[in-house]
């Protein structure tokens, strides 16, 4: 079942692809503030079909987050990091007790 937003996106994409309307005119007719949105939807639709219009925010592709480290931490760096984490946790626990 398609959600309302996906239906709106599909209508906007079809208006652009079937008609002689540009991104700006489609956005204006559909009440979309930014014409770049329409362009992105059209690009995603052309590349992936209706699947490209689905919401993908918040869904991580990989379990690894953030930028990977280029080199592993030295023993001293790891020790400093763990000490800082311990200090932070001690302060946090002290604040919760108040």
PyMOL commands that set and color helices and strands:
alter all, ss='L'
color gray80, all
select helices_A, chain A and resi 4-18+23-30+35-53+75-97
alter helices_A, ss='H'
color red, helices_A
deselect
rebuild
show_as cartoon
